[in-house]
Amino acid sequence: MAELLELSVPAVNSALHRARTTLSANYAPAERRGGPDRTAPGKLRSLLERYVRAWESADVAGLVALLRDDAVVSMPPGLTFVGPAEIGSFLAQTAFAGDLRLRLAPIRANGGPGFVIYSAAVTDPVLRGYAVVLLDADQDRISRLSVFAQPGLTGWFGLPAEIAG
């Protein structure tokens, strides 16, 4: 590798060490880092706790109350919802529709808070990870939710694909 990069072996080893340190500090599983609730300032921590409670109790009105008036939900590759009313309607018809149990596990990505969302039917003893949501928020309101509905992403954050319900 050093020869390919035209660098010395110690230089390559040093670069790898710095890369591993950066990855560990910024992308380690939430439970190793303490999760967003321990690293966030008090008001932001409170906002994130209310966000989790709203999700886990399927409280659309409670979740919408946490959003800024210009909030955006984006789901690559092309779905976008703007404003609390549109976002609330979308969630009521999708994630909160039916008899589902939801549980969120905190993560950090790109330096900000996020969650892996696990869900299952109320009769299923196992919840399965189905999405990762990254939040942009100030201490008072959430301005953006970037949702990646790909079950395999849980492993990127060191979390299991399934958890006991």
PyMOL commands that place a pseudoatom at each C-alpha (Angstrom):
pseudoatom trace, name=CA, resn=MET, resi=1, chain=A, elem=C, hetatm=0, pos=[0.000, 0.000, 0.000]
pseudoatom trace, name=CA, resn=ALA, resi=2, chain=A, elem=C, hetatm=0, pos=[2.796, 2.432, 0.913]
pseudoatom trace, name=CA, resn=GLU, resi=3, chain=A, elem=C, hetatm=0, pos=[4.492, 1.801, -2.397]
pseudoatom trace, name=CA, resn=LEU, resi=4, chain=A, elem=C, hetatm=0, pos=[1.266, 2.349, -4.318]
pseudoatom trace, name=CA, resn=LEU, resi=5, chain=A, elem=C, hetatm=0, pos=[0.732, 5.676, -2.520]
pseudoatom trace, name=CA, resn=GLU, resi=6, chain=A, elem=C, hetatm=0, pos=[4.417, 6.562, -2.852]
pseudoatom trace, name=CA, resn=LEU, resi=7, chain=A, elem=C, hetatm=0, pos=[4.648, 7.026, 0.922]
pseudoatom trace, name=CA, resn=SER, resi=8, chain=A, elem=C, hetatm=0, pos=[6.726, 5.444, 3.634]
pseudoatom trace, name=CA, resn=VAL, resi=9, chain=A, elem=C, hetatm=0, pos=[5.265, 2.593, 5.703]
pseudoatom trace, name=CA, resn=PRO, resi=10, chain=A, elem=C, hetatm=0, pos=[5.287, 4.751, 8.878]
pseudoatom trace, name=CA, resn=ALA, resi=11, chain=A, elem=C, hetatm=0, pos=[3.403, 7.522, 7.022]
pseudoatom trace, name=CA, resn=VAL, resi=12, chain=A, elem=C, hetatm=0, pos=[0.712, 5.085, 5.878]
pseudoatom trace, name=CA, resn=ASN, resi=13, chain=A, elem=C, hetatm=0, pos=[0.439, 3.598, 9.380]
pseudoatom trace, name=CA, resn=SER, resi=14, chain=A, elem=C, hetatm=0, pos=[0.064, 7.090, 10.838]
pseudoatom trace, name=CA, resn=ALA, resi=15, chain=A, elem=C, hetatm=0, pos=[-2.667, 7.972, 8.332]
pseudoatom trace, name=CA, resn=LEU, resi=16, chain=A, elem=C, hetatm=0, pos=[-4.532, 4.753, 9.122]
pseudoatom trace, name=CA, resn=HIS, resi=17, chain=A, elem=C, hetatm=0, pos=[-4.265, 5.430, 12.856]
pseudoatom trace, name=CA, resn=ARG, resi=18, chain=A, elem=C, hetatm=0, pos=[-5.695, 8.954, 12.410]
pseudoatom trace, name=CA, resn=ALA, resi=19, chain=A, elem=C, hetatm=0, pos=[-8.523, 7.592, 10.234]
pseudoatom trace, name=CA, resn=ARG, resi=20, chain=A, elem=C, hetatm=0, pos=[-9.442, 4.909, 12.784]
pseudoatom trace, name=CA, resn=THR, resi=21, chain=A, elem=C, hetatm=0, pos=[-9.437, 7.473, 15.595]
pseudoatom trace, name=CA, resn=THR, resi=22, chain=A, elem=C, hetatm=0, pos=[-11.700, 9.799, 13.622]
pseudoatom trace, name=CA, resn=LEU, resi=23, chain=A, elem=C, hetatm=0, pos=[-14.102, 6.995, 12.696]
pseudoatom trace, name=CA, resn=SER, resi=24, chain=A, elem=C, hetatm=0, pos=[-14.230, 5.735, 16.262]
pseudoatom trace, name=CA, resn=ALA, resi=25, chain=A, elem=C, hetatm=0, pos=[-14.925, 9.191, 17.678]
pseudoatom trace, name=CA, resn=ASN, resi=26, chain=A, elem=C, hetatm=0, pos=[-17.570, 10.138, 15.127]
pseudoatom trace, name=CA, resn=TYR, resi=27, chain=A, elem=C, hetatm=0, pos=[-19.215, 6.919, 13.989]
pseudoatom trace, name=CA, resn=ALA, resi=28, chain=A, elem=C, hetatm=0, pos=[-18.976, 4.473, 16.895]
pseudoatom trace, name=CA, resn=PRO, resi=29, chain=A, elem=C, hetatm=0, pos=[-22.198, 2.833, 18.114]
pseudoatom trace, name=CA, resn=ALA, resi=30, chain=A, elem=C, hetatm=0, pos=[-24.266, 5.135, 20.314]
pseudoatom trace, name=CA, resn=GLU, resi=31, chain=A, elem=C, hetatm=0, pos=[-23.912, 2.993, 23.409]
pseudoatom trace, name=CA, resn=ARG, resi=32, chain=A, elem=C, hetatm=0, pos=[-20.098, 3.259, 23.231]
pseudoatom trace, name=CA, resn=ARG, resi=33, chain=A, elem=C, hetatm=0, pos=[-20.317, 7.033, 22.794]
pseudoatom trace, name=CA, resn=GLY, resi=34, chain=A, elem=C, hetatm=0, pos=[-23.092, 7.548, 25.302]
pseudoatom trace, name=CA, resn=GLY, resi=35, chain=A, elem=C, hetatm=0, pos=[-25.699, 8.416, 22.647]
pseudoatom trace, name=CA, resn=PRO, resi=36, chain=A, elem=C, hetatm=0, pos=[-27.065, 11.830, 21.799]
pseudoatom trace, name=CA, resn=ASP, resi=37, chain=A, elem=C, hetatm=0, pos=[-28.754, 12.202, 25.166]
pseudoatom trace, name=CA, resn=ARG, resi=38, chain=A, elem=C, hetatm=0, pos=[-25.388, 12.402, 26.979]
pseudoatom trace, name=CA, resn=THR, resi=39, chain=A, elem=C, hetatm=0, pos=[-23.576, 14.605, 24.473]
pseudoatom trace, name=CA, resn=ALA, resi=40, chain=A, elem=C, hetatm=0, pos=[-26.379, 17.038, 23.676]
pseudoatom trace, name=CA, resn=PRO, resi=41, chain=A, elem=C, hetatm=0, pos=[-26.874, 20.252, 25.649]
pseudoatom trace, name=CA, resn=GLY, resi=42, chain=A, elem=C, hetatm=0, pos=[-29.824, 20.229, 28.070]
pseudoatom trace, name=CA, resn=LYS, resi=43, chain=A, elem=C, hetatm=0, pos=[-32.499, 21.761, 25.816]
pseudoatom trace, name=CA, resn=LEU, resi=44, chain=A, elem=C, hetatm=0, pos=[-31.484, 19.642, 22.830]
pseudoatom trace, name=CA, resn=ARG, resi=45, chain=A, elem=C, hetatm=0, pos=[-31.423, 16.528, 25.010]
pseudoatom trace, name=CA, resn=SER, resi=46, chain=A, elem=C, hetatm=0, pos=[-34.963, 17.345, 26.170]
pseudoatom trace, name=CA, resn=LEU, resi=47, chain=A, elem=C, hetatm=0, pos=[-36.091, 17.839, 22.570]
pseudoatom trace, name=CA, resn=LEU, resi=48, chain=A, elem=C, hetatm=0, pos=[-34.607, 14.471, 21.566]
pseudoatom trace, name=CA, resn=GLU, resi=49, chain=A, elem=C, hetatm=0, pos=[-36.247, 12.733, 24.530]
pseudoatom trace, name=CA, resn=ARG, resi=50, chain=A, elem=C, hetatm=0, pos=[-39.639, 14.181, 23.550]
pseudoatom trace, name=CA, resn=TYR, resi=51, chain=A, elem=C, hetatm=0, pos=[-38.999, 13.091, 19.960]
pseudoatom trace, name=CA, resn=VAL, resi=52, chain=A, elem=C, hetatm=0, pos=[-38.370, 9.495, 21.091]
pseudoatom trace, name=CA, resn=ARG, resi=53, chain=A, elem=C, hetatm=0, pos=[-41.478, 9.482, 23.305]
pseudoatom trace, name=CA, resn=ALA, resi=54, chain=A, elem=C, hetatm=0, pos=[-43.615, 10.775, 20.422]
pseudoatom trace, name=CA, resn=TRP, resi=55, chain=A, elem=C, hetatm=0, pos=[-42.306, 8.108, 18.042]
pseudoatom trace, name=CA, resn=GLU, resi=56, chain=A, elem=C, hetatm=0, pos=[-42.584, 5.241, 20.489]
pseudoatom trace, name=CA, resn=SER, resi=57, chain=A, elem=C, hetatm=0, pos=[-46.154, 6.170, 21.434]
pseudoatom trace, name=CA, resn=ALA, resi=58, chain=A, elem=C, hetatm=0, pos=[-47.141, 6.907, 17.784]
pseudoatom trace, name=CA, resn=ASP, resi=59, chain=A, elem=C, hetatm=0, pos=[-48.088, 10.442, 18.845]
pseudoatom trace, name=CA, resn=VAL, resi=60, chain=A, elem=C, hetatm=0, pos=[-48.339, 12.334, 15.541]
pseudoatom trace, name=CA, resn=ALA, resi=61, chain=A, elem=C, hetatm=0, pos=[-49.502, 15.561, 17.209]
pseudoatom trace, name=CA, resn=GLY, resi=62, chain=A, elem=C, hetatm=0, pos=[-46.642, 15.364, 19.719]
pseudoatom trace, name=CA, resn=LEU, resi=63, chain=A, elem=C, hetatm=0, pos=[-44.107, 14.805, 16.970]
pseudoatom trace, name=CA, resn=VAL, resi=64, chain=A, elem=C, hetatm=0, pos=[-45.477, 17.613, 14.796]
pseudoatom trace, name=CA, resn=ALA, resi=65, chain=A, elem=C, hetatm=0, pos=[-45.263, 19.978, 17.777]
pseudoatom trace, name=CA, resn=LEU, resi=66, chain=A, elem=C, hetatm=0, pos=[-41.487, 19.448, 17.805]
pseudoatom trace, name=CA, resn=LEU, resi=67, chain=A, elem=C, hetatm=0, pos=[-41.048, 20.583, 14.198]
pseudoatom trace, name=CA, resn=ARG, resi=68, chain=A, elem=C, hetatm=0, pos=[-40.198, 24.027, 12.902]
pseudoatom trace, name=CA, resn=ASP, resi=69, chain=A, elem=C, hetatm=0, pos=[-42.752, 25.583, 10.543]
pseudoatom trace, name=CA, resn=ASP, resi=70, chain=A, elem=C, hetatm=0, pos=[-40.342, 25.045, 7.643]
pseudoatom trace, name=CA, resn=ALA, resi=71, chain=A, elem=C, hetatm=0, pos=[-39.334, 21.504, 8.647]
pseudoatom trace, name=CA, resn=VAL, resi=72, chain=A, elem=C, hetatm=0, pos=[-38.493, 19.025, 5.910]
pseudoatom trace, name=CA, resn=VAL, resi=73, chain=A, elem=C, hetatm=0, pos=[-38.575, 15.238, 5.801]
pseudoatom trace, name=CA, resn=SER, resi=74, chain=A, elem=C, hetatm=0, pos=[-36.540, 13.773, 2.985]
pseudoatom trace, name=CA, resn=MET, resi=75, chain=A, elem=C, hetatm=0, pos=[-36.361, 10.134, 2.018]
pseudoatom trace, name=CA, resn=PRO, resi=76, chain=A, elem=C, hetatm=0, pos=[-33.813, 9.542, -0.713]
pseudoatom trace, name=CA, resn=PRO, resi=77, chain=A, elem=C, hetatm=0, pos=[-33.990, 8.982, -3.566]
pseudoatom trace, name=CA, resn=GLY, resi=78, chain=A, elem=C, hetatm=0, pos=[-36.948, 11.305, -4.097]
pseudoatom trace, name=CA, resn=LEU, resi=79, chain=A, elem=C, hetatm=0, pos=[-39.628, 11.718, -1.424]
pseudoatom trace, name=CA, resn=THR, resi=80, chain=A, elem=C, hetatm=0, pos=[-39.791, 15.103, 0.315]
pseudoatom trace, name=CA, resn=PHE, resi=81, chain=A, elem=C, hetatm=0, pos=[-42.408, 16.502, 2.683]
pseudoatom trace, name=CA, resn=VAL, resi=82, chain=A, elem=C, hetatm=0, pos=[-42.398, 20.125, 3.841]
pseudoatom trace, name=CA, resn=GLY, resi=83, chain=A, elem=C, hetatm=0, pos=[-44.108, 21.620, 6.870]
pseudoatom trace, name=CA, resn=PRO, resi=84, chain=A, elem=C, hetatm=0, pos=[-45.566, 20.049, 9.994]
pseudoatom trace, name=CA, resn=ALA, resi=85, chain=A, elem=C, hetatm=0, pos=[-49.032, 19.371, 8.506]
pseudoatom trace, name=CA, resn=GLU, resi=86, chain=A, elem=C, hetatm=0, pos=[-47.677, 17.542, 5.463]
pseudoatom trace, name=CA, resn=ILE, resi=87, chain=A, elem=C, hetatm=0, pos=[-45.153, 15.634, 7.574]
pseudoatom trace, name=CA, resn=GLY, resi=88, chain=A, elem=C, hetatm=0, pos=[-47.808, 14.671, 10.129]
pseudoatom trace, name=CA, resn=SER, resi=89, chain=A, elem=C, hetatm=0, pos=[-50.148, 13.441, 7.415]
pseudoatom trace, name=CA, resn=PHE, resi=90, chain=A, elem=C, hetatm=0, pos=[-47.378, 11.366, 5.846]
pseudoatom trace, name=CA, resn=LEU, resi=91, chain=A, elem=C, hetatm=0, pos=[-46.418, 9.777, 9.187]
pseudoatom trace, name=CA, resn=ALA, resi=92, chain=A, elem=C, hetatm=0, pos=[-50.031, 9.053, 10.121]
pseudoatom trace, name=CA, resn=GLN, resi=93, chain=A, elem=C, hetatm=0, pos=[-50.502, 7.188, 6.841]
pseudoatom trace, name=CA, resn=THR, resi=94, chain=A, elem=C, hetatm=0, pos=[-47.221, 5.282, 6.944]
pseudoatom trace, name=CA, resn=ALA, resi=95, chain=A, elem=C, hetatm=0, pos=[-45.062, 4.786, 10.034]
pseudoatom trace, name=CA, resn=PHE, resi=96, chain=A, elem=C, hetatm=0, pos=[-47.921, 5.271, 12.519]
pseudoatom trace, name=CA, resn=ALA, resi=97, chain=A, elem=C, hetatm=0, pos=[-50.594, 3.417, 10.553]
pseudoatom trace, name=CA, resn=GLY, resi=98, chain=A, elem=C, hetatm=0, pos=[-51.773, 0.066, 11.857]
pseudoatom trace, name=CA, resn=ASP, resi=99, chain=A, elem=C, hetatm=0, pos=[-50.877, -1.831, 14.983]
pseudoatom trace, name=CA, resn=LEU, resi=100, chain=A, elem=C, hetatm=0, pos=[-47.133, -1.348, 15.138]
pseudoatom trace, name=CA, resn=ARG, resi=101, chain=A, elem=C, hetatm=0, pos=[-44.795, -1.069, 18.072]
pseudoatom trace, name=CA, resn=LEU, resi=102, chain=A, elem=C, hetatm=0, pos=[-41.899, 1.307, 17.519]
pseudoatom trace, name=CA, resn=ARG, resi=103, chain=A, elem=C, hetatm=0, pos=[-38.641, 1.668, 19.380]
pseudoatom trace, name=CA, resn=LEU, resi=104, chain=A, elem=C, hetatm=0, pos=[-35.775, 4.054, 18.654]
pseudoatom trace, name=CA, resn=ALA, resi=105, chain=A, elem=C, hetatm=0, pos=[-32.092, 3.469, 19.358]
pseudoatom trace, name=CA, resn=PRO, resi=106, chain=A, elem=C, hetatm=0, pos=[-29.854, 6.564, 19.448]
pseudoatom trace, name=CA, resn=ILE, resi=107, chain=A, elem=C, hetatm=0, pos=[-26.958, 6.989, 17.051]
pseudoatom trace, name=CA, resn=ARG, resi=108, chain=A, elem=C, hetatm=0, pos=[-24.740, 9.814, 15.891]
pseudoatom trace, name=CA, resn=ALA, resi=109, chain=A, elem=C, hetatm=0, pos=[-23.894, 10.381, 12.258]
pseudoatom trace, name=CA, resn=ASN, resi=110, chain=A, elem=C, hetatm=0, pos=[-22.239, 13.271, 10.491]
pseudoatom trace, name=CA, resn=GLY, resi=111, chain=A, elem=C, hetatm=0, pos=[-21.717, 14.859, 13.913]
pseudoatom trace, name=CA, resn=GLY, resi=112, chain=A, elem=C, hetatm=0, pos=[-25.425, 15.052, 14.717]
pseudoatom trace, name=CA, resn=PRO, resi=113, chain=A, elem=C, hetatm=0, pos=[-28.147, 13.059, 16.432]
pseudoatom trace, name=CA, resn=GLY, resi=114, chain=A, elem=C, hetatm=0, pos=[-30.075, 10.282, 14.813]
pseudoatom trace, name=CA, resn=PHE, resi=115, chain=A, elem=C, hetatm=0, pos=[-31.928, 7.076, 15.524]
pseudoatom trace, name=CA, resn=VAL, resi=116, chain=A, elem=C, hetatm=0, pos=[-32.362, 3.580, 14.209]
pseudoatom trace, name=CA, resn=ILE, resi=117, chain=A, elem=C, hetatm=0, pos=[-36.090, 2.877, 14.092]
pseudoatom trace, name=CA, resn=TYR, resi=118, chain=A, elem=C, hetatm=0, pos=[-37.201, -0.630, 15.004]
pseudoatom trace, name=CA, resn=SER, resi=119, chain=A, elem=C, hetatm=0, pos=[-40.769, -1.837, 14.453]
pseudoatom trace, name=CA, resn=ALA, resi=120, chain=A, elem=C, hetatm=0, pos=[-42.961, -4.910, 14.772]
pseudoatom trace, name=CA, resn=ALA, resi=121, chain=A, elem=C, hetatm=0, pos=[-46.586, -5.895, 14.899]
pseudoatom trace, name=CA, resn=VAL, resi=122, chain=A, elem=C, hetatm=0, pos=[-47.939, -5.761, 18.448]
pseudoatom trace, name=CA, resn=THR, resi=123, chain=A, elem=C, hetatm=0, pos=[-48.036, -9.569, 18.525]
pseudoatom trace, name=CA, resn=ASP, resi=124, chain=A, elem=C, hetatm=0, pos=[-44.446, -10.021, 17.324]
pseudoatom trace, name=CA, resn=PRO, resi=125, chain=A, elem=C, hetatm=0, pos=[-41.895, -10.507, 20.127]
pseudoatom trace, name=CA, resn=VAL, resi=126, chain=A, elem=C, hetatm=0, pos=[-39.032, -9.223, 17.925]
pseudoatom trace, name=CA, resn=LEU, resi=127, chain=A, elem=C, hetatm=0, pos=[-38.649, -5.695, 16.570]
pseudoatom trace, name=CA, resn=ARG, resi=128, chain=A, elem=C, hetatm=0, pos=[-36.698, -5.265, 13.346]
pseudoatom trace, name=CA, resn=GLY, resi=129, chain=A, elem=C, hetatm=0, pos=[-34.662, -2.269, 12.304]
pseudoatom trace, name=CA, resn=TYR, resi=130, chain=A, elem=C, hetatm=0, pos=[-36.149, -0.744, 9.194]
pseudoatom trace, name=CA, resn=ALA, resi=131, chain=A, elem=C, hetatm=0, pos=[-34.836, 2.810, 8.953]
pseudoatom trace, name=CA, resn=VAL, resi=132, chain=A, elem=C, hetatm=0, pos=[-32.233, 5.299, 10.067]
pseudoatom trace, name=CA, resn=VAL, resi=133, chain=A, elem=C, hetatm=0, pos=[-33.325, 8.881, 10.652]
pseudoatom trace, name=CA, resn=LEU, resi=134, chain=A, elem=C, hetatm=0, pos=[-30.841, 11.728, 11.010]
pseudoatom trace, name=CA, resn=LEU, resi=135, chain=A, elem=C, hetatm=0, pos=[-31.986, 14.978, 12.590]
pseudoatom trace, name=CA, resn=ASP, resi=136, chain=A, elem=C, hetatm=0, pos=[-31.034, 18.595, 12.135]
pseudoatom trace, name=CA, resn=ALA, resi=137, chain=A, elem=C, hetatm=0, pos=[-32.205, 20.481, 15.177]
pseudoatom trace, name=CA, resn=ASP, resi=138, chain=A, elem=C, hetatm=0, pos=[-31.487, 23.502, 17.258]
pseudoatom trace, name=CA, resn=GLN, resi=139, chain=A, elem=C, hetatm=0, pos=[-32.263, 23.407, 20.956]
pseudoatom trace, name=CA, resn=ASP, resi=140, chain=A, elem=C, hetatm=0, pos=[-35.954, 24.195, 20.443]
pseudoatom trace, name=CA, resn=ARG, resi=141, chain=A, elem=C, hetatm=0, pos=[-37.183, 22.571, 17.234]
pseudoatom trace, name=CA, resn=ILE, resi=142, chain=A, elem=C, hetatm=0, pos=[-36.358, 20.004, 14.570]
pseudoatom trace, name=CA, resn=SER, resi=143, chain=A, elem=C, hetatm=0, pos=[-35.729, 21.470, 11.133]
pseudoatom trace, name=CA, resn=ARG, resi=144, chain=A, elem=C, hetatm=0, pos=[-34.936, 18.380, 9.060]
pseudoatom trace, name=CA, resn=LEU, resi=145, chain=A, elem=C, hetatm=0, pos=[-35.382, 14.621, 9.182]
pseudoatom trace, name=CA, resn=SER, resi=146, chain=A, elem=C, hetatm=0, pos=[-33.368, 12.629, 6.675]
pseudoatom trace, name=CA, resn=VAL, resi=147, chain=A, elem=C, hetatm=0, pos=[-34.821, 9.125, 6.569]
pseudoatom trace, name=CA, resn=PHE, resi=148, chain=A, elem=C, hetatm=0, pos=[-33.043, 6.144, 5.051]
pseudoatom trace, name=CA, resn=ALA, resi=149, chain=A, elem=C, hetatm=0, pos=[-35.469, 3.213, 4.916]
pseudoatom trace, name=CA, resn=GLN, resi=150, chain=A, elem=C, hetatm=0, pos=[-32.891, 0.467, 4.490]
pseudoatom trace, name=CA, resn=PRO, resi=151, chain=A, elem=C, hetatm=0, pos=[-32.965, -2.276, 7.138]
pseudoatom trace, name=CA, resn=GLY, resi=152, chain=A, elem=C, hetatm=0, pos=[-29.331, -3.220, 6.553]
pseudoatom trace, name=CA, resn=LEU, resi=153, chain=A, elem=C, hetatm=0, pos=[-28.096, 0.150, 7.826]
pseudoatom trace, name=CA, resn=THR, resi=154, chain=A, elem=C, hetatm=0, pos=[-28.358, -0.885, 11.487]
pseudoatom trace, name=CA, resn=GLY, resi=155, chain=A, elem=C, hetatm=0, pos=[-25.046, -2.727, 11.209]
pseudoatom trace, name=CA, resn=TRP, resi=156, chain=A, elem=C, hetatm=0, pos=[-23.251, 0.436, 10.111]
pseudoatom trace, name=CA, resn=PHE, resi=157, chain=A, elem=C, hetatm=0, pos=[-23.952, 1.814, 13.557]
pseudoatom trace, name=CA, resn=GLY, resi=158, chain=A, elem=C, hetatm=0, pos=[-23.027, -1.338, 15.439]
pseudoatom trace, name=CA, resn=LEU, resi=159, chain=A, elem=C, hetatm=0, pos=[-26.643, -2.124, 16.253]
pseudoatom trace, name=CA, resn=PRO, resi=160, chain=A, elem=C, hetatm=0, pos=[-28.400, -5.459, 15.727]
pseudoatom trace, name=CA, resn=ALA, resi=161, chain=A, elem=C, hetatm=0, pos=[-30.925, -5.992, 12.952]
pseudoatom trace, name=CA, resn=GLU, resi=162, chain=A, elem=C, hetatm=0, pos=[-33.450, -7.253, 15.534]
pseudoatom trace, name=CA, resn=ILE, resi=163, chain=A, elem=C, hetatm=0, pos=[-34.142, -6.522, 19.199]
pseudoatom trace, name=CA, resn=ALA, resi=164, chain=A, elem=C, hetatm=0, pos=[-36.409, -8.151, 21.740]
pseudoatom trace, name=CA, resn=GLY, resi=165, chain=A, elem=C, hetatm=0, pos=[-39.700, -6.383, 22.181]
for i in range(1, 165): cmd.bond("trace and resi %d" % i, "trace and resi %d" % (i + 1))
show_as sticks, trace
zoom trace
